Amino acid sequence: MRITVFGANGRTGRLLTAQALDAGHHVAAVTRQPESFPLHHDRLEVVGADVLDPAAVDAAVAQRDAVLSTLGVTAGKEPISTYSHGAANIVAAMQRHGVRRLAVVSSTGVDPHPYSDAGILFNRVLLPYVTRVLGKTLYDDMRRMETLVQASNLDWTIIRPSGLYHLPRVTDYTLVEGHADRRFTARADLAACLLALLDSDRYHRATVNVVTTVDNPTLLQWIRREALAAT
């Protein structure tokens, strides 16, 4: 399959690109900094492009079978539009070129729920602060992205991971439609989930949570290792 990966130079994007190549796919890895992309392969094309540039997105999508987006933006107080404007350009390009399959990474933070194992400090203090204050502009733009994707006529899937962290291998992760009562997702599992979605139409036009159920970090470990890092 010929796949375009947007956000390919992030930590999830690199894993996704590597897994796609290992699976035999042809991959166009789109990044604003192609010179820093670490992977090399005869089935890999590294595309220097900005997802906010409609012409560059159009060229990256042309003659592809599927598009996967792992775009990541650092949370902050300034307005964020990368997710929604990027998705608008991707959807428009896919419609022009007749590419049907789209999977985009969002976050459980767009629709936060308490977690049964998290305790009062996490559920009533940390979760509201992250989703309503620290990451407000980020999650607002993710919601706009989701709305735009859902309104398209494409075969889309929206994937909402929870707190992302590193594991060296893919696990027996779980996909859940609706709220999943787990707080963490390994990036390797998120990447594997994105690829697996290409082989099935089960989750067409659906929003799913991907959760990792083994080797989860503690909350303190996650904050120390991951909380301030990009996806």
VEXRO-857681 format. One line per field, with one value per residue (C-alpha): residue in three letters; x, y, z. Coordinates in Angstrom, 3 decimals. Layout:
rest = ala,...;
x = X,...;
y = Y,...;
z = Z,...;
This chain:
rest = met,arg,ile,thr,val,phe,gly,ala,asn,gly,arg,thr,gly,arg,leu,leu,thr,ala,gln,ala,leu,asp,ala,gly,his,his,val,ala,ala,val,thr,arg,gln,pro,glu,ser,phe,pro,leu,his,his,asp,arg,leu,glu,val,val,gly,ala,asp,val,leu,asp,pro,ala,ala,val,asp,ala,ala,val,ala,gln,arg,asp,ala,val,leu,ser,thr,leu,gly,val,thr,ala,gly,lys,glu,pro,ile,ser,thr,tyr,ser,his,gly,ala,ala,asn,ile,val,ala,ala,met,gln,arg,his,gly,val,arg,arg,leu,ala,val,val,ser,ser,thr,gly,val,asp,pro,his,pro,tyr,ser,asp,ala,gly,ile,leu,phe,asn,arg,val,leu,leu,pro,tyr,val,thr,arg,val,leu,gly,lys,thr,leu,tyr,asp,asp,met,arg,arg,met,glu,thr,leu,val,gln,ala,ser,asn,leu,asp,trp,thr,ile,ile,arg,pro,ser,gly,leu,tyr,his,leu,pro,arg,val,thr,asp,tyr,thr,leu,val,glu,gly,his,ala,asp,arg,arg,phe,thr,ala,arg,ala,asp,leu,ala,ala,cys,leu,leu,ala,leu,leu,asp,ser,asp,arg,tyr,his,arg,ala,thr,val,asn,val,val,thr,thr,val,asp,asn,pro,thr,leu,leu,gln,trp,ile,arg,arg,glu,ala,leu,ala,ala,thr;
x = 0.000,1.142,0.800,1.356,2.260,1.864,3.746,6.245,9.149,7.445,8.045,4.841,5.350,8.810,7.530,4.630,6.911,9.274,6.429,4.864,8.144,8.614,5.130,6.085,4.291,5.587,5.684,5.810,6.963,5.963,7.962,8.955,12.531,13.414,17.129,16.613,14.496,16.468,15.047,16.254,14.699,14.181,10.396,10.585,10.200,10.931,8.838,9.780,6.423,4.238,0.742,-0.469,0.612,-2.298,-0.165,2.452,-0.230,-1.868,1.395,2.039,-1.409,-1.514,-1.373,-1.609,-3.895,-4.231,-3.275,-2.290,-1.832,0.221,0.533,1.640,1.759,3.099,0.411,0.497,-1.686,-1.400,-4.102,-3.422,-4.739,-2.336,-4.705,-7.780,-6.086,-3.887,-6.886,-8.750,-5.854,-5.534,-9.253,-9.420,-6.411,-7.787,-11.119,-9.401,-7.308,-9.931,-8.034,-10.562,-8.819,-7.874,-6.864,-5.965,-4.589,-6.519,-6.617,-8.892,-8.373,-10.976,-13.661,-12.204,-13.796,-12.756,-10.783,-11.835,-8.254,-6.914,-8.000,-9.291,-6.060,-5.900,-9.613,-10.531,-7.305,-4.786,-7.185,-9.278,-6.118,-4.529,-7.661,-9.240,-6.212,-2.788,-3.996,-7.180,-6.166,-4.685,-7.803,-10.069,-8.235,-8.348,-12.125,-12.264,-10.162,-12.477,-15.565,-14.037,-12.965,-16.342,-18.121,-16.123,-17.235,-13.995,-13.502,-12.112,-11.151,-10.283,-7.929,-7.831,-4.859,-4.463,-1.163,1.538,4.676,7.530,7.659,10.201,7.619,4.011,1.729,-1.678,-3.360,-7.112,-9.381,-12.536,-15.323,-16.441,-14.740,-11.988,-11.251,-7.459,-4.976,-2.023,-1.140,2.285,3.399,4.346,0.755,-0.649,1.480,0.505,-3.159,-2.945,-1.446,-3.918,-6.818,-5.751,-6.504,-10.106,-13.242,-14.550,-13.802,-14.690,-16.349,-15.735,-13.864,-11.833,-9.602,-6.417,-5.206,-2.155,-2.914,0.590,3.752,1.987,4.021,2.922,1.573,4.777,6.905,4.764,5.030,8.804,9.396,6.622,4.315,6.244,7.341,5.749,3.996;
y = 0.000,3.565,5.579,9.231,9.976,13.550,14.386,11.703,13.240,13.101,10.193,8.422,9.307,7.765,4.551,4.477,5.004,2.250,-0.187,0.599,-0.066,-3.312,-4.327,-3.794,-0.505,2.390,5.468,9.202,10.696,14.356,16.642,20.299,19.230,16.464,16.827,15.564,12.533,9.483,6.672,5.483,2.867,2.209,2.293,5.574,9.063,11.861,14.874,18.320,20.053,21.978,20.624,24.240,24.610,23.387,22.895,20.874,18.715,18.147,16.888,14.594,13.004,12.474,8.840,7.425,4.743,6.053,8.972,8.737,11.820,11.851,15.625,16.877,20.397,21.489,22.815,26.484,29.518,30.840,29.904,26.655,25.881,23.235,20.320,21.890,23.749,20.746,18.432,20.803,20.696,16.908,16.270,18.635,16.990,13.504,14.482,15.971,12.857,10.249,8.912,7.434,6.081,8.553,7.964,10.866,10.945,13.101,12.657,11.559,15.106,16.394,14.588,14.074,11.694,10.707,7.475,4.939,4.199,7.753,9.231,12.662,14.595,13.406,13.519,16.783,18.785,17.554,16.424,19.636,21.776,19.983,19.884,23.242,25.462,24.189,22.431,24.374,25.821,22.472,20.466,23.138,22.761,18.973,19.258,21.417,18.820,16.011,17.934,18.635,15.020,13.689,15.980,14.647,11.869,9.946,6.549,8.140,6.914,9.186,7.614,9.004,7.823,8.655,9.666,8.657,6.910,4.780,1.007,-0.836,-3.179,-3.458,-5.011,-6.650,-3.248,-2.700,-0.626,0.790,2.841,5.454,6.182,3.792,3.732,3.575,6.436,5.424,4.479,3.306,5.039,1.686,0.536,3.745,3.297,-0.369,0.546,3.089,0.500,-2.213,0.082,-0.010,-3.725,-3.550,-1.485,-2.236,1.256,3.304,6.581,5.808,7.310,4.834,4.902,2.844,1.742,-0.131,-2.476,-3.660,-1.947,1.361,4.019,5.505,9.028,10.450,8.484,9.693,13.336,13.068,11.267,12.310,15.132,17.971,16.052,16.136,13.112;
z = 0.000,-0.695,2.507,3.358,6.991,8.223,11.411,10.464,12.372,15.779,18.101,17.091,13.434,13.326,14.895,12.459,9.475,10.608,11.243,7.863,6.076,8.012,6.850,3.216,2.539,0.440,2.659,2.023,5.337,5.498,7.766,7.886,8.669,6.203,6.909,10.472,9.566,10.767,8.616,5.211,2.975,-0.721,-0.141,1.803,0.356,2.814,1.811,3.061,3.446,5.882,6.509,6.475,2.824,0.654,-2.469,-0.592,1.024,-2.349,-3.819,-0.837,-1.092,-4.854,-6.022,-2.501,-1.099,2.458,4.681,8.359,10.533,13.719,13.903,17.295,18.714,22.096,24.408,25.306,25.894,22.338,19.804,17.921,14.436,13.123,13.650,12.079,9.226,8.514,8.479,6.157,3.688,3.976,3.476,0.507,-1.138,-0.563,-2.102,-5.151,-5.723,-4.815,-1.793,0.628,3.755,6.487,10.100,12.391,15.924,18.371,22.171,24.996,26.274,23.820,25.856,29.331,31.836,35.363,35.703,38.313,39.384,39.311,42.620,43.586,42.884,39.280,38.482,40.183,39.937,37.366,34.616,34.615,34.721,31.757,29.591,30.487,31.208,30.154,26.996,26.297,22.926,21.844,22.672,21.204,17.898,18.092,18.472,15.357,13.545,14.626,13.509,10.112,9.582,10.695,8.231,5.282,2.962,3.500,5.154,8.298,11.741,14.660,17.211,20.729,22.776,26.442,28.068,25.590,26.769,25.444,25.268,23.116,21.599,20.492,23.117,22.990,23.057,23.209,20.962,22.538,20.977,23.465,26.772,27.855,31.569,31.146,31.288,29.106,25.531,24.371,21.183,19.670,20.174,18.730,15.616,15.302,15.681,12.867,10.552,11.535,10.678,7.044,6.816,7.992,7.462,10.963,12.280,9.216,10.282,13.963,16.906,18.941,22.002,21.973,25.398,26.588,29.460,30.436,31.682,32.342,34.139,37.414,37.148,38.632,36.155,33.290,34.345,34.684,31.390,29.051,30.092,28.460,25.360,21.897,20.391;
